Amino acid sequence: MLKIRPHHLFCLLGFKGSGYSRAFVENMSRISTTIKKGLDLDIELVKGPDDICKVCPYLSGETCAKKT
């Protein structure tokens, strides 16, 4: 099961292969490709960090530490 924050669904629509770090881009690319294949995939919408956040350099525990 893929865990995704709702706003990341919009991020995936516009994803062009750039991001915060190489690990983040690779992870986001893998998730984007998986979703676009249209396979029978279970997606759980979550409030906290998701499968995209797990390699983000701004993730601090269960919180995003990026200053906006």
HUBEL-V673679 format. One record per helix or strand of 3 or more residues. SS is the DSSP state (A for helix, B for strand). FROM is the first residue (numbers start at 1). LEN is the number of residues. If there is no record, write none. Layout:
BEGIN
SS/FROM/LEN ; SS/FROM/LEN
END
This chain:
BEGIN
B/2/4 ; A/6/9 ; A/22/15 ; B/43/4 ; A/53/3
END
